[in-house]
């Protein structure tokens, strides 16, 4: 018959490992896994609707993370959301005609910014603004437009 003390220690270690795994999962899902200050150069972009984009959201190019959102503010003159992004310094060759779009990742609805490089010969510098943007797709607006168009088509 096994020693009850050894069984209790084994169960305790198993529970501790499970709690550690849950903690790591929570940190990954909430984008809090990196507490380091953002490094690199800063780009900004204006969007009509950011649809729940949050600070620390990833910035990607072709599915590869190249930076993070470091700030979101509202421009009182243009009435648009201004998103500031810190881009890793090793990715410093984005053409000036690069575009930015907000997409949804996964089932939890997390938003991220996707950059699509253009073909210009000159590159964005620190503090530059991306002019070509595509706002987030809001599911409620799409459904509302569909229903409105369906109701308007009947006579």
Secondary structure as GFF3:
##gff-version 3
##sequence-region A 1 155
A	DSSP	alpha_helix	4	29	.	.	.	ID=ss1
A	DSSP	beta_strand	41	47	.	.	.	ID=ss2
A	DSSP	beta_strand	58	61	.	.	.	ID=ss3
A	DSSP	beta_strand	64	75	.	.	.	ID=ss4
A	DSSP	beta_strand	80	87	.	.	.	ID=ss5
A	DSSP	beta_strand	99	105	.	.	.	ID=ss6
A	DSSP	beta_strand	110	116	.	.	.	ID=ss7
A	DSSP	beta_strand	129	130	.	.	.	ID=ss8
A	DSSP	beta_strand	132	134	.	.	.	ID=ss9
A	DSSP	alpha_helix	139	153	.	.	.	ID=ss10
###
